[in-house]
Amino acid sequence: MSIRPLTKTTADALCTIITIGFIEDQAQIGNVDDGLCTDFEYELSGNQQQQQEVIREHEEFRQLILRDAGVNVKFIPTVPARYQPYILAKPLNQDQIHDTTIINAYDQTEAFWDAMEADANITKPRGAYIGGFIRTGGFNIIGPSRLSIYMPSYRMNVTDDVYQEYDGIAVEVMNASNSVARAQRAQPANIIYVPSELTPQGGMQRDHLFGCVHGMIQAMLSYPNLENEQAHIEYSLGPGTTKVASCIPCSIFMSANGMPATATHLGRGDFWNFPQDVDLNDDMRVRWRRKISTYFFRGYKALGERMNSNPNLQIFRNVEDHGLGGDPFNEETLSQLYLEALTFPDKFTTKIINTLR
């Protein structure tokens, strides 16, 4: 059975297997009183009917993965961004960054954050997570997501909605970048701003895909060796950016490189990718690729007989022996397939429910 052209059904199935591997791994790390369980944060917003729908979806998700893979999750409302506006990543081999370091850094740069928020209240960017790192007395800022364009290996017949997504996200990135730049010019004290490469303007070439490099990933790749009392951050900017938790793709990358996220959500991680100028053999990328393979096989094993009985999953059974429809099955092909699977937009809860239902 050929993996080309990659379809949404196959893409969602791959995301399901890998996410279940991640959940099982995180559950074994975080053993809790009520058994092995992985916590995910979510935003409790909207009216009562909308909130009930979210809760219903979470319960269906929980029941499905418990039934099919024997793993359990718990959903916890996220702390509102106005109280804790950042995601933190810190190497496991370092002493805990002290709260006083964080508080002092924010106190000494408060005018910058206030100016940036005031600007964002006008431009209203959505999904604007500003990457950088915190240090004693201030911050190094690299900016929001950046976009890059590439030729796909598996997803053929790219549809118009992808080009529309690119145009929309490009505007959001530009608005967020402008907010950071204007705030830094107005209130530069204790802020070092090294902006990432600008997102290409003017639309995409036909038959291409684009990748979205999140602020946290840029920060980790740009500043791989932090000292004590330093930590990578991703700041939630503006009223349209509400989740203060890392997406599944970011959380996998962070875990692979020994800097786990402070919180993870099961919402969107659409078009997640690396900068196109990051070498395939970059140490962080190699560790990520290895972790993707590890999580795939953990998820595969956890799903057990469902890999044979569920038609959505069957394309991935016996891949070690038979490959991926003519392609050898290895870390390189699996990780590239995963990146392209993320170009079918949807919440991870929806991807997994649709696969297992």
SULRA-V130770 format. One record per backbone hydrogen bond with DSSP energy under -1.0 kcal/mol. NH is the residue of the N-H (numbers start at 1). CO is the residue of the C=O. E is the energy in kcal/mol with one decimal. If there is no record, write none. Layout:
[[NH	CO	E] [NH	CO	E]]
This chain:
[[6	154	-2.6] [11	7	-2.6] [12	8	-3.0] [13	9	-1.8] [14	10	-2.3] [15	11	-2.3] [16	12	-2.1] [17	13	-2.3] [18	14	-2.3] [19	15	-2.3] [20	16	-2.4] [21	17	-1.8] [22	18	-2.1] [23	19	-2.9] [24	20	-2.6] [25	21	-2.1] [26	22	-2.8] [27	23	-2.4] [28	24	-1.8] [29	25	-1.3] [30	26	-2.4] [32	35	-1.1] [35	32	-1.7] [38	72	-1.8] [40	74	-2.8] [41	264	-2.8] [42	76	-1.7] [45	43	-1.1] [51	47	-2.4] [52	48	-2.3] [53	49	-1.8] [54	50	-1.9] [55	51	-2.2] [56	52	-2.4] [57	53	-2.4] [58	54	-2.5] [59	55	-2.1] [60	56	-2.3] [61	57	-2.6] [62	58	-2.6] [63	59	-2.5] [64	60	-2.4] [65	61	-2.3] [66	62	-1.8] [67	63	-2.3] [68	64	-2.8] [69	65	-2.0] [71	65	-1.3] [74	38	-2.3] [76	40	-3.0] [78	42	-3.1] [83	80	-2.0] [84	80	-1.7] [87	234	-2.6] [89	232	-2.5] [92	258	-2.1] [94	91	-1.4] [102	98	-1.5] [103	99	-3.0] [104	100	-2.6] [105	101	-2.1] [106	102	-2.3] [107	103	-2.7] [108	104	-2.3] [113	109	-1.7] [114	110	-2.5] [115	111	-2.1] [116	112	-2.4] [117	113	-2.6] [118	114	-2.3] [119	115	-1.9] [120	116	-2.4] [121	117	-1.9] [122	119	-1.3] [123	119	-2.0] [124	120	-2.8] [127	240	-1.0] [129	127	-1.0] [130	235	-2.8] [131	143	-3.0] [132	233	-1.6] [133	140	-2.4] [134	231	-2.9] [135	138	-2.6] [138	135	-2.0] [139	190	-1.9] [140	133	-2.5] [141	192	-3.4] [142	131	-2.8] [143	131	-1.4] [146	213	-1.6] [148	211	-2.0] [150	209	-2.8] [156	154	-1.1] [162	159	-1.5] [164	160	-2.1] [165	161	-2.3] [166	162	-2.3] [167	163	-2.3] [168	164	-2.2] [169	165	-2.9] [170	166	-2.7] [171	167	-1.5] [172	168	-1.7] [173	169	-2.8] [174	170	-2.2] [175	171	-2.5] [176	172	-2.4] [177	173	-2.8] [178	174	-2.4] [179	175	-1.9] [180	176	-2.1] [181	177	-2.6] [182	178	-2.7] [183	179	-2.0] [184	180	-2.4] [185	181	-2.0] [186	182	-1.8] [187	183	-2.9] [191	188	-2.1] [192	139	-2.5] [194	141	-2.7] [196	142	-1.5] [208	205	-1.3] [209	150	-3.0] [211	148	-3.1] [212	271	-3.8] [213	146	-3.2] [218	214	-2.3] [219	215	-2.2] [220	216	-2.4] [221	217	-2.4] [222	218	-2.5] [223	219	-2.4] [230	227	-1.1] [231	134	-1.5] [232	89	-1.4] [233	132	-2.6] [234	87	-1.7] [235	130	-2.9] [236	85	-3.7] [237	128	-2.8] [241	238	-1.4] [246	263	-3.0] [251	247	-2.7] [252	248	-2.4] [253	249	-2.1] [254	250	-2.9] [255	251	-2.5] [256	252	-2.6] [257	253	-1.3] [258	255	-1.7] [259	254	-3.0] [262	88	-1.0] [265	246	-2.7] [271	342	-3.0] [272	269	-1.7] [273	212	-1.6] [278	275	-1.8] [282	279	-1.9] [286	282	-2.7] [287	283	-2.3] [288	284	-2.1] [289	285	-2.7] [290	286	-2.3] [291	287	-1.9] [292	288	-2.5] [293	289	-1.8] [294	290	-2.3] [295	291	-2.9] [296	292	-2.2] [297	293	-2.2] [298	294	-2.0] [299	295	-2.7] [300	296	-2.8] [301	297	-2.2] [302	298	-2.5] [303	299	-2.3] [304	300	-1.1] [306	303	-2.3] [307	304	-1.7] [308	305	-1.6] [309	305	-2.2] [310	306	-2.3] [313	310	-1.5] [314	310	-1.2] [316	313	-2.1] [317	314	-1.6] [319	316	-1.0] [322	318	-2.4] [323	319	-2.4] [324	327	-3.1] [327	324	-1.3] [334	330	-2.5] [335	331	-2.3] [336	332	-1.9] [337	333	-2.3] [338	334	-2.1] [339	335	-2.0] [340	336	-2.0] [341	337	-2.0] [342	338	-1.4] [343	340	-1.5] [344	341	-1.2] [348	267	-1.8] [349	266	-1.7] [351	347	-2.3] [352	348	-2.3] [353	349	-2.4] [354	350	-2.6] [355	351	-1.4] [356	352	-2.4] [357	353	-2.6]]
